Amino acid sequence: MGAYRIQSPLSPKSTTPPLIGGGANFKPTGDADFDDYAKQIYSEFDKKKADFLRRAKTVDPKITSLKLGGSYGRGTPKPTSDVDLLFTYKGTPPEDLYEQLLETFMIGDGFADVGIVPGKK
């Protein structure tokens, strides 16, 4: 079992660690409006994580867990941050898993179908 960052082939590879702990490690930015918004993202993710995982498992049952990745996962989001999802997968994921997950989760502006829309207040 390993953690694979499902990432678009067109996006640059990140050298920063994808995950530290998310909301529990959130470091306020000093911008009260954004800090409230980021806390909302963490709260919504926590509420909907089981549903996200259930939906991901409909794409491939070898997906074993789901966490926040990137800056939200590290607890250091900024107003320009997107929300990265980190999937743990049993074995080596198929090459088309990224596209399948995009089809499952992305509608319109992002995660609008599941209630998380980064960058919108």
C-alpha distances in whole Angstrom, upper triangle without the diagonal:
4,7,10,13,15,18,21,22,26,25,25,22,21,21,21,18,17,17,19,19,21,25,25,25,28,30,33,35,39,39,39,39,36,34,35,34,30,30,31,28,26,28,27,23,23,25,24,20,20,22,19,16,18,20,16,15,18,17,14,13,9,10,9,11,13,15,18,17,20,24,23,20,22,25,27,28,31,33,32,28,26,23,20,17,13,11,7,6,4,5,8,10,14,17,18,16,18,21,20,19,22,24,23,23,26,29,32,32,28,27,30,29,27,29,28,30,30,33,35,37
4,6,10,12,15,19,19,23,21,21,18,18,18,18,15,13,14,16,17,19,23,23,23,25,28,31,32,36,36,37,36,33,32,33,31,28,28,29,26,24,26,26,22,22,25,23,19,20,21,19,16,19,20,16,16,19,18,15,14,11,10,10,10,12,13,16,14,17,20,20,17,19,22,24,25,28,30,29,25,23,21,17,15,11,9,6,6,6,7,8,10,13,15,17,15,16,19,19,17,20,23,22,22,24,28,30,30,26,25,28,28,26,28,26,28,27,30,33,35
4,7,9,12,16,17,20,18,18,15,15,15,15,12,10,10,13,14,16,20,20,20,22,24,27,29,32,32,33,33,29,28,29,28,24,25,26,22,21,23,23,19,19,22,20,17,18,19,17,14,17,18,14,15,18,17,15,15,12,10,9,9,9,10,12,11,13,17,17,14,15,19,20,21,24,26,25,21,19,17,13,11,7,6,4,6,9,10,10,10,14,15,16,14,14,17,17,15,18,21,19,19,21,25,27,26,23,22,25,25,23,25,23,24,23,26,29,31
4,6,9,12,14,16,15,15,13,13,14,14,12,10,11,15,16,17,21,22,22,23,25,28,29,32,32,33,32,29,28,30,27,24,25,26,22,21,24,23,19,20,23,21,18,19,20,16,15,18,17,14,15,18,15,14,15,12,10,11,11,10,11,12,11,13,16,17,14,16,19,21,21,23,25,24,20,18,16,12,10,7,6,6,7,10,10,9,8,11,12,13,11,10,14,15,13,15,18,18,17,19,23,25,24,21,20,24,24,22,24,22,23,22,25,28,30
4,6,10,11,14,12,12,10,10,12,12,11,8,10,14,15,16,19,21,20,21,23,25,26,29,29,30,29,26,26,27,24,21,23,23,20,19,22,21,18,19,22,20,17,19,19,16,15,18,17,14,16,18,16,15,17,15,12,13,12,11,10,10,8,10,13,14,12,14,17,18,18,20,22,20,16,14,12,9,8,5,7,8,10,13,14,12,10,13,12,13,11,9,13,14,12,13,17,16,15,16,20,22,21,18,18,21,22,20,22,19,20,19,22,24,27
4,7,9,12,11,12,11,12,14,15,14,11,13,17,18,18,21,23,23,23,25,27,27,31,30,31,30,26,27,28,25,22,24,24,20,20,22,21,18,20,22,19,17,18,18,15,14,17,15,12,14,16,13,13,16,14,11,14,13,11,12,12,10,11,15,15,14,17,19,20,19,21,22,20,17,14,12,9,8,7,7,10,10,14,14,12,9,11,10,10,8,6,9,11,9,10,13,13,13,14,17,19,19,15,16,19,19,18,20,18,19,18,21,23,26
4,6,8,7,9,8,10,13,14,14,11,14,18,19,19,22,24,23,23,25,27,26,30,29,30,29,25,26,27,24,22,24,24,20,21,24,22,19,22,24,21,19,21,21,17,17,20,18,15,18,19,16,16,19,18,15,17,16,14,14,13,11,11,14,15,15,17,20,19,18,20,21,18,15,12,12,9,9,9,11,13,14,17,17,15,12,13,11,11,10,7,10,12,10,10,14,15,14,13,17,18,17,15,16,19,20,20,21,18,18,17,19,22,25
4,5,5,8,9,12,15,16,17,15,18,21,23,22,25,27,26,26,27,29,28,31,30,32,30,26,28,29,26,24,26,26,22,23,26,24,21,24,26,23,22,24,23,19,20,22,19,17,20,20,17,18,21,20,18,20,20,17,17,16,14,14,17,18,18,20,22,22,20,21,21,18,16,13,13,11,12,13,14,17,17,20,20,17,14,14,11,11,11,7,8,12,11,9,13,15,14,13,16,17,16,14,16,19,20,20,22,19,19,18,20,22,26
4,6,8,9,12,15,17,18,17,20,24,25,25,28,30,29,29,30,31,31,34,33,35,33,30,31,32,29,27,30,29,26,26,29,28,25,28,30,27,25,27,26,22,23,25,22,20,22,23,19,20,23,22,20,23,22,20,20,19,17,16,19,21,21,22,25,24,23,23,24,21,19,17,17,14,15,16,16,19,18,21,20,17,15,14,11,11,12,9,10,14,14,13,15,18,17,16,19,20,20,18,20,23,24,24,26,23,22,21,23,26,29
4,7,9,12,16,18,19,18,21,25,26,25,28,31,29,28,29,31,29,33,31,33,32,28,30,31,28,26,29,29,25,27,30,28,26,29,30,28,26,29,28,24,25,27,24,22,25,25,22,23,26,25,23,26,25,22,22,20,18,17,19,21,21,23,25,24,22,22,22,19,17,15,17,15,17,17,19,21,22,25,24,21,18,18,14,14,15,12,12,16,16,14,17,19,18,16,19,19,18,17,20,22,24,24,26,23,21,20,21,24,28
4,6,9,13,14,16,14,18,21,23,22,25,27,26,25,26,27,26,29,28,30,28,25,26,28,25,23,26,26,23,24,27,26,23,26,28,26,25,27,26,23,24,26,24,21,24,25,22,23,26,25,22,24,23,20,20,18,15,13,15,18,18,19,21,20,18,19,19,16,14,13,14,12,14,15,17,20,21,24,24,21,19,19,16,16,16,12,14,17,16,14,17,19,18,16,19,19,18,16,18,21,23,23,24,21,20,18,19,22,25
4,6,10,12,14,14,17,20,23,22,25,27,25,24,25,26,25,28,28,30,29,25,27,29,26,24,27,27,24,25,28,27,25,27,30,28,26,29,29,25,26,28,26,24,27,28,25,25,28,26,24,26,24,22,20,18,15,13,15,18,18,18,21,19,18,18,19,16,15,14,15,13,16,16,18,21,22,25,24,21,20,20,18,18,18,15,17,20,19,17,21,23,21,20,22,22,21,19,21,24,26,26,26,23,22,20,20,24,27
4,7,9,11,11,15,18,20,20,24,25,23,23,24,26,25,29,28,31,30,26,27,29,27,24,26,27,24,24,28,27,24,26,29,27,25,28,28,24,24,27,26,23,25,27,24,24,26,24,22,23,22,20,19,17,13,11,14,17,16,16,19,18,18,19,21,18,15,15,16,13,15,14,16,18,19,22,21,19,18,19,17,18,17,15,17,20,19,18,22,23,21,21,24,24,23,20,22,25,27,26,27,24,23,21,22,25,28
4,6,8,8,12,15,17,17,21,22,20,20,20,23,22,25,26,28,27,24,24,26,24,21,24,25,22,22,25,25,22,25,28,26,24,27,27,24,24,27,26,23,26,28,25,25,27,25,22,23,21,19,17,15,11,9,11,14,13,13,16,15,15,16,18,16,14,13,14,12,14,13,16,18,20,23,22,20,19,21,19,20,19,17,19,22,20,19,23,24,22,21,25,25,23,21,22,25,27,26,26,23,22,19,21,24,27
4,7,8,12,14,17,18,21,22,20,20,20,23,22,26,27,29,29,25,25,28,26,23,25,27,24,23,27,27,24,26,29,28,26,28,29,26,26,29,28,25,28,30,28,27,28,26,23,24,22,20,18,16,13,10,12,15,14,13,16,15,16,18,21,18,16,16,17,14,16,15,18,19,20,23,23,21,21,23,21,23,22,19,22,25,23,23,26,27,25,25,28,29,26,24,25,28,30,29,29,26,25,22,23,27,29
4,6,9,11,14,14,18,19,16,16,17,19,19,23,24,26,26,22,22,25,23,20,22,24,21,20,24,24,22,23,27,26,23,26,28,24,24,28,27,25,27,30,27,27,28,26,23,23,21,19,16,14,10,8,9,12,11,9,13,12,13,15,18,17,14,15,15,13,15,14,17,18,20,23,23,22,22,24,23,24,23,20,23,25,23,23,26,26,24,24,27,28,26,23,24,27,29,27,27,24,23,20,22,25,27
4,6,8,11,12,16,16,14,15,16,19,20,23,24,26,27,23,22,24,23,19,21,23,20,19,22,23,20,21,24,24,21,24,25,22,22,25,25,23,25,28,26,25,26,23,20,20,17,16,13,12,8,7,9,11,9,8,12,12,14,16,19,18,15,15,15,12,13,11,14,15,18,20,21,20,20,23,22,24,21,20,23,24,22,22,26,25,23,24,27,28,26,23,23,26,28,26,26,23,23,21,22,26,27
4,7,10,10,14,15,14,14,16,19,19,23,24,25,25,21,20,23,21,17,19,20,17,16,19,20,16,18,21,20,17,20,22,18,18,22,22,19,21,24,22,22,23,20,17,17,14,12,10,8,5,5,8,9,7,7,11,11,12,15,18,17,13,13,11,9,9,8,11,12,15,18,19,18,18,20,20,21,19,17,20,21,18,19,22,22,20,20,24,25,23,20,19,23,24,22,23,19,20,18,20,23,25
4,6,7,11,12,11,12,14,17,19,22,23,24,24,21,19,21,20,16,17,19,16,14,17,18,15,15,19,18,16,18,20,18,17,21,21,19,21,24,23,22,22,20,17,16,13,11,8,7,5,6,8,8,5,5,9,11,12,15,18,18,14,14,12,10,10,8,11,12,15,18,20,20,19,22,22,23,20,19,22,23,19,20,24,22,20,21,25,26,24,21,20,23,24,22,22,19,20,18,20,23,25
4,6,10,9,8,10,12,16,17,21,22,23,24,20,18,20,20,16,16,19,16,14,17,18,16,15,19,20,17,20,22,20,19,23,24,22,23,27,26,25,25,23,20,18,15,13,10,9,8,9,9,9,6,5,7,10,12,16,19,19,16,16,14,13,13,11,14,14,18,21,22,23,22,26,26,27,24,22,26,26,23,24,27,26,23,24,28,29,26,23,22,25,26,24,23,20,22,20,22,24,25
4,7,6,6,8,11,15,17,20,21,21,22,19,17,18,18,14,14,16,14,11,14,15,13,12,16,17,14,17,20,18,17,21,22,20,22,25,25,25,24,23,19,17,14,12,9,8,9,10,10,8,6,6,7,10,12,16,19,20,16,16,14,13,12,12,14,15,18,21,23,24,23,27,27,28,24,23,26,26,22,23,27,25,22,24,27,28,26,22,21,24,25,21,21,19,20,19,21,23,24
4,6,6,6,10,12,15,18,18,18,19,16,13,15,14,10,10,12,10,7,11,12,10,10,14,15,13,16,18,16,17,20,21,20,22,25,25,25,25,23,20,18,15,12,8,6,8,9,8,6,4,5,5,8,9,13,16,17,13,13,11,11,11,11,14,16,20,23,25,25,24,27,27,27,24,22,25,25,21,22,25,23,20,21,24,25,22,19,18,20,22,19,18,15,17,15,17,19,20
4,5,5,9,11,13,16,16,16,16,14,11,12,12,9,7,10,9,6,8,11,10,9,13,14,13,16,18,17,18,21,22,22,24,27,27,27,27,26,22,21,17,14,11,9,11,12,11,7,7,8,6,9,10,13,15,17,14,15,12,13,14,15,17,19,23,26,28,29,27,30,31,30,27,25,27,27,23,24,27,25,21,23,25,26,23,20,18,20,22,19,17,15,17,15,17,19,18
4,6,9,11,15,17,18,18,19,17,13,14,15,12,10,13,12,9,11,14,13,11,15,17,15,18,21,20,20,23,25,24,26,29,29,29,28,27,24,22,18,16,13,12,13,14,13,10,9,9,7,11,13,16,18,20,18,18,16,16,16,17,19,20,24,26,29,30,29,32,33,32,29,27,30,30,26,27,30,28,25,26,28,29,27,24,22,24,25,22,21,18,21,19,21,22,22
4,6,10,12,15,17,17,18,16,13,15,15,12,11,14,14,11,13,16,15,14,18,19,18,21,23,22,22,25,26,25,27,30,30,30,30,28,25,23,19,17,14,12,13,13,11,9,8,7,5,8,11,14,17,19,16,17,16,16,17,17,20,21,24,27,29,30,29,32,32,32,29,27,30,31,27,27,30,29,26,27,29,30,27,24,23,25,27,24,22,20,21,19,20,22,22
4,6,9,12,13,13,15,12,9,11,12,9,8,12,11,9,12,15,14,14,17,19,18,21,23,21,23,26,26,26,28,31,30,31,31,30,26,25,21,18,15,12,13,12,10,8,9,8,4,6,8,11,14,16,13,15,14,15,16,17,21,22,26,29,31,31,30,33,33,33,30,27,30,30,27,27,30,28,25,25,27,28,25,22,21,23,25,22,20,18,19,16,17,19,19
4,6,9,11,12,14,12,9,12,13,10,10,14,14,12,15,18,17,18,21,22,21,25,27,25,26,30,30,29,31,34,34,34,34,33,29,28,24,22,18,15,15,14,11,10,11,9,6,6,8,10,13,15,14,16,16,17,19,20,23,25,29,32,34,34,33,35,35,35,32,30,32,33,29,29,32,31,27,28,29,30,26,24,23,25,28,25,23,20,21,18,18,20,20
4,6,8,8,11,9,6,9,11,9,9,13,14,13,15,18,18,19,21,23,23,26,28,26,28,31,31,30,33,36,35,36,36,35,32,31,27,24,20,17,18,16,12,12,14,12,9,8,9,9,12,15,14,17,17,19,21,22,26,28,31,35,37,36,35,38,37,37,34,31,33,34,31,30,33,32,28,28,29,29,25,24,23,25,27,25,23,20,20,17,17,18,17
4,5,8,10,8,6,10,11,10,12,15,15,15,17,20,20,21,23,25,25,28,29,28,29,33,32,32,35,37,36,37,38,37,33,32,29,25,22,19,18,16,12,12,15,13,10,8,8,7,9,12,13,16,17,19,22,23,27,29,33,36,38,37,36,38,37,37,34,31,33,34,31,30,33,32,28,28,29,28,25,24,24,25,28,26,23,20,20,16,15,17,17
4,6,9,8,7,10,12,12,13,16,17,17,19,21,22,23,25,27,27,31,32,30,32,35,35,35,38,40,39,40,41,40,36,36,32,29,25,22,22,20,16,16,19,17,14,12,12,11,11,15,16,19,20,22,25,27,30,33,36,40,41,41,39,42,41,40,38,35,37,38,34,33,36,35,31,30,31,30,27,26,26,27,30,28,25,22,22,19,17,19,17
4,6,5,6,9,10,10,12,14,15,17,18,20,21,23,24,26,26,30,31,29,31,34,34,33,37,38,38,39,40,40,36,35,32,28,25,22,22,20,16,16,19,18,15,13,12,10,9,13,14,17,19,22,24,27,30,33,36,40,41,41,39,41,40,39,37,34,35,36,33,31,34,33,29,28,29,28,24,24,24,24,27,26,23,20,19,16,14,15,14
4,6,5,6,9,10,11,12,14,15,16,18,20,21,23,24,25,29,29,28,31,33,33,33,36,38,38,39,40,40,36,35,32,28,25,22,23,21,18,17,20,19,16,14,13,12,11,15,16,18,19,22,25,27,30,33,36,40,42,42,40,42,41,40,37,34,36,37,33,32,34,33,29,28,29,28,24,24,23,24,27,25,22,19,19,16,15,15,13
4,6,5,6,9,10,11,13,15,15,17,19,20,21,23,24,28,28,26,29,32,31,31,35,36,36,38,38,39,35,34,31,27,24,21,22,21,18,16,20,20,16,15,13,12,10,13,15,17,18,21,23,26,29,32,36,39,41,41,38,40,39,38,36,33,34,34,31,29,31,30,27,26,26,24,21,21,21,20,24,22,19,17,16,14,12,12,9
4,5,5,6,9,10,10,12,14,15,16,18,20,21,22,26,26,24,27,29,29,29,32,33,33,35,36,36,32,31,28,24,21,18,19,17,14,13,16,16,13,12,9,8,6,10,11,13,14,18,20,23,26,29,32,36,38,37,35,37,36,35,32,29,31,31,28,26,29,28,24,23,24,23,19,19,18,19,22,21,17,15,14,11,9,10,9
4,5,5,6,9,10,11,12,14,15,17,18,20,21,24,25,24,26,29,29,28,32,33,33,34,35,35,31,30,27,23,20,17,18,17,13,12,15,15,11,10,9,9,9,13,12,15,15,18,20,22,25,28,31,35,37,37,35,37,36,35,33,30,32,32,29,27,30,29,25,25,25,25,21,20,20,20,23,21,18,16,15,13,12,13,12
4,6,5,6,9,10,10,12,14,15,16,18,20,23,23,23,25,28,27,28,31,32,33,34,35,35,31,30,27,23,20,18,19,19,16,14,16,17,13,13,12,12,11,15,14,16,16,19,21,23,26,29,32,35,38,38,36,38,37,36,33,30,32,32,28,27,30,28,24,24,24,24,21,20,19,19,21,19,16,14,14,13,12,12,10
4,5,5,6,9,10,11,12,14,15,16,18,21,21,20,23,25,25,25,28,30,30,31,32,33,29,28,25,21,19,16,17,17,14,12,15,16,13,13,10,10,9,12,12,13,13,16,18,21,24,27,30,33,36,35,33,35,34,33,30,27,28,29,25,24,26,25,21,20,21,20,17,16,15,15,18,16,13,11,11,9,9,9,7
4,5,5,6,9,10,11,12,14,15,16,20,20,19,21,24,23,23,27,28,28,29,30,30,26,26,22,19,16,12,14,13,11,8,11,12,9,10,7,9,9,11,10,11,10,13,15,18,21,24,27,30,33,32,30,32,32,31,28,25,27,27,24,23,25,24,20,20,21,21,17,16,15,16,19,16,14,11,11,9,10,11,10
4,5,5,6,9,10,11,12,14,15,18,19,18,21,23,23,24,27,28,29,30,30,30,26,25,22,18,16,13,15,16,13,10,12,13,10,11,10,12,12,15,13,14,13,15,16,19,21,24,27,31,33,33,31,34,34,32,29,27,29,29,25,24,27,25,21,22,23,23,20,18,16,17,19,17,14,12,13,12,13,13,12
4,5,5,6,8,10,10,12,14,17,17,17,19,22,21,22,25,27,27,29,29,29,26,25,21,18,16,14,16,17,15,12,14,16,13,14,12,14,13,15,14,14,12,15,16,19,21,24,27,31,33,33,31,33,33,31,28,26,27,27,23,23,25,23,19,19,20,20,17,16,14,14,16,14,11,9,11,10,12,11,10
4,5,5,6,9,10,11,12,15,15,14,17,19,19,19,22,24,24,25,26,26,22,22,19,15,13,10,13,14,12,9,11,14,11,13,10,12,12,14,11,11,9,12,12,15,18,21,24,27,30,30,27,29,29,28,25,22,24,24,20,19,21,19,16,16,17,18,15,13,11,12,14,12,9,7,8,8,10,11,11
4,6,5,6,9,10,10,14,15,14,16,18,19,19,21,24,24,25,25,25,21,20,17,13,11,9,12,13,12,8,9,12,10,12,11,13,14,16,13,13,10,12,12,14,17,19,22,26,28,29,27,29,29,28,25,23,25,24,21,21,23,21,17,18,20,21,18,16,14,15,17,13,12,10,12,11,14,14,14
4,5,5,6,9,10,13,14,14,16,18,19,20,22,24,25,26,26,26,22,21,18,15,13,12,15,17,16,12,13,15,13,15,14,17,17,19,16,16,13,15,15,17,19,21,24,27,30,31,29,31,32,30,27,25,27,26,22,22,24,21,18,20,21,22,20,17,14,15,16,13,11,10,13,13,16,15,15
4,5,5,6,8,11,11,11,14,16,16,17,20,21,22,23,24,24,21,20,17,14,13,12,15,17,16,13,14,17,15,17,15,17,17,18,16,15,12,14,14,16,18,20,23,26,29,29,27,29,29,28,24,23,24,23,19,19,21,18,15,16,17,19,17,14,11,12,13,9,7,7,10,11,14,14,13
4,5,5,5,9,10,9,11,14,14,14,17,19,19,20,21,21,17,17,13,10,9,8,12,14,14,11,11,15,13,16,14,17,17,18,15,13,10,11,10,12,14,16,19,23,25,26,24,26,26,25,21,20,21,20,17,17,19,16,13,15,17,19,17,14,11,12,13,9,9,8,11,12,15,15,16
4,6,5,8,10,10,11,14,15,16,17,20,21,22,21,21,18,16,13,11,10,10,13,16,16,12,12,15,14,17,16,19,20,21,18,17,13,14,13,14,15,17,20,23,26,27,25,27,28,27,23,22,24,23,19,20,22,19,16,19,20,22,20,18,14,16,16,12,12,11,15,15,18,19,18
4,6,8,9,10,12,13,14,16,18,19,21,22,21,22,19,18,15,13,13,13,17,19,19,16,16,19,18,20,19,22,22,23,20,19,15,17,15,17,17,19,22,24,28,29,26,29,30,28,24,24,25,23,20,21,22,18,16,18,20,22,20,18,14,15,14,11,10,11,15,16,19,19,18
4,6,5,6,9,10,11,12,14,16,17,19,18,20,16,16,13,11,11,12,16,18,19,16,16,19,18,21,19,22,22,22,20,17,14,15,13,15,15,17,19,22,25,26,24,25,26,25,21,20,21,20,16,17,18,15,12,15,16,19,18,15,11,13,11,8,9,9,13,15,18,18,19
4,5,5,6,9,10,10,12,14,16,16,16,17,13,12,9,7,8,10,13,16,18,14,14,17,17,20,19,22,22,23,19,17,13,13,10,12,12,13,16,19,22,23,21,23,24,23,19,18,20,18,15,16,18,14,13,16,18,20,19,16,13,15,14,10,11,11,15,16,20,20,21
4,5,5,6,9,10,11,13,15,15,14,15,13,11,9,9,11,13,16,20,21,18,17,20,21,23,22,25,26,26,23,20,17,16,13,14,13,14,16,18,21,23,21,23,25,23,19,20,21,19,16,18,18,15,14,17,19,22,22,19,15,17,15,12,14,14,18,19,23,23,24
4,5,5,6,9,10,11,13,14,14,16,13,13,12,10,13,14,17,21,22,19,19,22,22,25,23,26,26,26,23,20,16,16,13,15,14,16,17,19,22,23,21,22,24,22,18,18,19,17,14,16,16,12,11,15,16,19,19,16,13,14,12,9,11,13,16,18,22,22,23
4,5,5,6,9,10,11,13,13,14,11,12,10,8,10,11,14,17,19,16,16,20,20,22,21,23,23,23,20,17,13,13,10,11,10,13,14,17,20,21,18,19,21,19,15,15,16,14,11,12,13,10,8,12,14,17,17,14,10,13,11,8,11,11,14,16,20,20,22
4,5,5,6,9,10,10,10,11,8,8,7,6,9,12,14,18,20,18,16,20,21,23,22,25,26,25,22,19,15,14,11,11,9,10,12,14,17,18,16,18,19,18,14,15,16,14,11,14,15,11,11,15,17,21,20,17,14,16,15,12,15,15,18,19,23,24,25
4,5,5,7,9,10,9,11,9,10,10,10,13,16,18,22,24,21,20,24,25,27,26,29,29,28,25,22,19,17,14,14,12,13,14,15,19,20,17,19,21,19,15,16,17,14,12,15,15,11,12,15,18,21,22,18,15,17,15,12,16,16,20,21,25,25,27
4,5,5,7,9,10,12,10,12,11,11,14,16,18,21,23,21,20,24,25,27,25,28,28,27,24,20,17,16,13,14,12,14,14,16,19,19,16,17,19,16,13,14,14,11,9,12,11,7,8,12,14,18,19,15,13,15,12,10,14,15,18,20,23,24,25
4,5,5,7,8,9,7,9,9,9,12,14,16,19,21,20,18,22,23,25,24,27,27,26,23,19,16,14,11,11,9,11,11,13,16,16,13,14,15,14,10,11,12,9,7,10,11,8,8,12,15,18,19,16,13,16,14,12,16,16,18,20,23,24,26
4,5,5,4,7,6,8,9,10,14,17,18,22,24,23,21,25,26,28,27,30,30,29,26,23,19,17,14,14,10,11,10,12,14,15,13,14,16,15,11,13,14,11,10,13,13,10,12,16,18,22,23,19,17,20,17,16,19,19,22,23,27,28,30
4,6,6,10,9,12,13,13,17,19,21,24,27,25,24,27,29,31,29,32,32,31,28,24,21,19,16,16,13,15,13,15,17,17,14,14,17,14,12,14,14,10,10,13,12,9,11,15,17,21,22,19,17,19,16,15,19,20,22,24,28,28,30
4,7,9,8,12,13,13,17,19,20,22,25,24,23,26,28,30,28,30,31,29,26,22,20,18,15,15,12,13,12,14,15,15,11,11,13,11,8,10,10,7,7,10,9,8,10,13,16,20,21,18,16,19,16,16,20,20,22,23,27,28,30
4,5,6,9,12,13,16,19,20,23,26,25,23,26,28,30,29,32,32,31,27,24,21,19,15,14,11,11,9,10,12,12,9,9,12,11,8,11,12,9,9,13,13,11,13,17,19,23,24,21,19,22,20,19,22,22,24,25,29,30,32
4,5,8,10,12,16,19,20,24,27,25,23,27,28,31,30,33,34,33,29,26,23,20,17,15,12,11,9,9,11,13,11,12,15,14,11,14,16,13,12,16,16,14,16,19,22,26,27,23,21,24,21,20,23,23,26,27,31,32,34
4,6,9,12,15,18,19,22,26,24,22,25,27,29,29,32,33,32,28,25,22,19,16,14,10,9,6,5,8,9,8,10,14,14,11,14,16,14,13,17,18,16,17,20,24,27,28,24,22,25,23,22,25,24,27,27,31,32,35
4,6,8,12,15,15,19,22,21,18,21,24,26,25,28,30,28,25,22,19,16,12,10,7,6,4,6,9,10,9,11,14,14,10,12,15,12,11,14,16,14,14,18,21,24,25,21,19,22,20,19,22,21,23,24,27,29,31
4,7,10,14,15,19,22,20,18,21,23,25,25,28,30,29,25,23,19,17,13,11,7,5,6,7,10,12,12,15,17,17,14,15,18,16,14,17,19,16,17,20,23,27,26,23,20,24,22,20,22,21,24,25,28,30,31
4,7,10,12,16,19,17,14,17,19,22,22,25,27,26,22,20,16,14,10,8,6,5,7,10,13,15,13,17,19,18,15,15,18,17,14,17,19,16,15,19,22,25,24,21,18,21,20,17,20,19,21,22,25,27,28
4,7,9,13,15,13,11,15,16,19,18,22,23,22,19,16,13,10,7,6,5,6,9,12,15,16,14,17,19,18,14,14,17,15,12,15,17,14,13,16,19,22,21,17,15,18,17,15,16,15,18,18,21,23,24
4,6,10,12,10,7,11,12,15,15,18,20,20,16,14,11,9,6,5,7,8,12,15,18,18,17,20,21,20,17,16,19,18,14,16,19,17,14,17,20,22,21,17,15,18,18,15,16,14,17,16,19,21,23
4,7,9,6,5,8,9,12,11,15,16,16,12,11,7,6,5,6,9,11,15,18,20,20,19,21,21,21,18,16,19,19,15,16,19,17,14,16,19,21,18,15,13,17,17,15,15,12,14,13,16,18,20
4,7,6,4,7,9,11,10,14,16,15,11,10,7,5,5,5,9,11,15,18,20,19,18,20,20,20,17,15,18,19,15,16,19,18,16,17,20,21,19,16,15,18,20,17,18,15,16,14,17,19,21
4,6,5,6,9,9,8,11,14,12,9,8,7,6,8,8,12,15,18,21,22,21,20,22,21,21,19,16,19,21,17,17,21,20,17,18,21,22,19,16,16,19,21,19,19,16,16,13,15,18,20
4,5,5,6,5,5,8,11,10,7,8,8,8,11,12,16,18,21,24,26,25,24,26,25,25,23,20,22,24,20,20,23,23,19,19,22,22,19,17,17,20,22,20,19,16,16,12,14,17,19
4,5,5,6,5,9,11,11,8,8,7,7,9,11,15,17,20,24,26,25,24,26,26,25,22,20,22,23,19,19,22,21,18,18,21,21,18,16,15,18,20,17,16,13,14,11,13,16,17
4,5,8,8,12,15,15,11,11,9,8,9,9,12,14,18,21,23,23,21,24,24,24,21,19,22,22,19,19,23,21,18,19,22,23,21,18,17,20,21,19,18,15,16,14,16,19,20
4,6,8,11,15,15,12,13,11,11,12,12,15,17,20,23,25,25,24,27,27,27,24,22,25,26,22,23,26,25,22,23,25,26,23,21,20,23,25,22,21,18,19,16,18,21,22
4,6,10,13,14,11,13,11,12,14,14,18,19,23,26,28,28,27,30,29,29,26,24,27,27,24,24,27,26,22,23,25,26,23,20,20,22,24,21,20,17,18,15,16,19,19
4,7,10,11,9,11,12,13,15,16,20,22,25,28,30,29,28,31,30,30,27,25,27,28,25,24,28,27,23,23,26,26,22,20,20,22,25,23,21,18,18,14,15,18,18
4,7,8,6,8,9,11,14,15,19,22,25,29,30,29,28,30,29,28,26,23,25,26,23,22,25,24,21,21,22,22,19,17,17,19,22,20,18,15,14,11,11,14,15
4,5,5,9,11,13,16,19,22,25,28,32,33,32,30,32,31,30,28,25,27,28,25,23,26,26,22,21,23,22,18,17,18,20,23,22,19,16,14,11,10,13,14
4,6,9,11,14,17,20,24,27,30,33,35,34,32,33,32,31,29,25,26,28,25,23,26,25,22,20,21,20,16,16,17,18,21,20,18,15,12,9,7,10,11
4,7,10,13,16,19,22,26,28,32,33,32,29,31,29,28,26,23,24,26,23,21,24,24,20,19,20,18,15,14,16,17,21,20,18,15,12,9,7,11,13
4,7,9,13,15,19,22,25,28,30,28,26,28,26,25,23,20,21,23,20,18,21,21,18,17,18,18,14,13,14,16,19,18,17,13,11,8,8,11,14
4,6,10,13,16,20,22,26,27,26,23,24,23,22,20,17,18,20,16,15,18,18,14,13,15,15,11,10,11,13,16,15,14,11,9,6,8,11,14
4,7,10,13,16,19,23,25,23,21,23,22,21,18,15,17,18,14,13,16,16,12,12,14,15,12,9,9,12,14,13,12,9,9,7,10,12,14
4,7,10,13,16,20,21,20,18,19,19,18,15,12,15,16,12,12,15,15,12,12,15,17,14,11,11,14,16,14,15,12,12,10,13,16,18
4,6,10,13,16,18,17,15,17,17,16,13,11,14,14,10,11,14,13,11,12,15,17,16,12,11,15,15,13,15,12,13,13,16,18,20
4,7,10,13,15,15,13,16,16,16,13,11,15,15,12,13,16,15,13,15,19,21,20,16,15,18,19,16,18,16,17,16,19,22,24
4,6,10,12,12,10,13,14,14,11,10,14,13,10,13,15,14,13,16,19,22,21,17,16,19,19,17,19,17,19,19,22,24,26
4,7,9,10,10,13,15,16,12,13,16,15,13,16,18,17,16,19,23,26,25,21,20,23,22,20,22,21,23,22,26,28,30
4,6,7,7,10,13,14,10,12,15,14,13,16,18,17,17,20,23,26,26,23,21,25,24,22,24,23,25,25,28,30,33
4,7,8,11,14,16,13,15,18,17,16,19,21,19,20,23,27,30,30,26,25,28,27,25,28,27,29,29,32,34,36
4,6,9,12,14,13,15,18,17,17,20,22,21,22,25,28,31,31,28,27,30,29,27,30,29,31,31,34,36,38
4,7,9,12,10,13,16,15,15,18,20,20,21,23,27,29,30,26,26,29,28,27,30,28,30,29,33,35,37
4,6,8,7,9,12,11,12,15,16,16,17,19,23,26,26,23,22,26,25,24,27,25,27,27,30,32,35
4,6,6,9,10,10,12,14,15,16,18,19,22,25,26,23,23,26,25,25,28,27,28,28,31,33,36
4,6,7,9,10,11,13,14,16,17,18,22,24,25,22,22,26,25,25,28,26,27,27,29,32,35
4,6,5,6,9,10,11,13,15,15,18,21,22,19,20,23,22,22,25,24,25,25,28,29,33
4,6,5,6,9,10,11,12,14,17,20,21,18,18,21,20,19,22,21,22,23,26,27,30
4,5,5,6,9,10,11,11,15,17,18,15,15,18,18,18,21,19,19,20,22,24,28
4,5,5,6,9,10,10,13,15,17,14,15,18,17,18,21,19,20,20,23,24,28
4,5,5,6,9,10,13,16,17,15,15,17,16,16,20,19,20,21,24,25,28
4,5,5,6,8,11,15,15,12,12,15,13,13,16,16,17,18,21,22,25
4,5,5,5,9,11,12,10,10,13,12,13,16,15,15,16,19,20,23
4,6,6,8,11,13,11,11,13,12,13,16,16,16,18,21,21,24
4,6,8,12,14,11,10,12,10,10,14,14,15,17,21,21,24
4,7,10,11,8,6,9,7,8,11,11,12,14,17,17,20
4,7,8,5,6,8,8,9,11,11,10,12,15,15,19
4,6,6,6,6,6,9,11,11,10,13,15,15,18
4,6,8,7,8,12,12,12,10,12,13,13,16
4,7,6,9,11,11,10,7,9,10,10,13
4,5,8,9,9,8,6,8,10,10,14
4,5,5,6,5,5,8,11,11,14
4,5,5,6,5,9,11,10,12
4,6,8,9,12,15,14,16
4,6,9,12,15,14,15
4,6,10,13,11,12
4,6,10,9,10
4,6,6,8
4,6,8
4,7
4
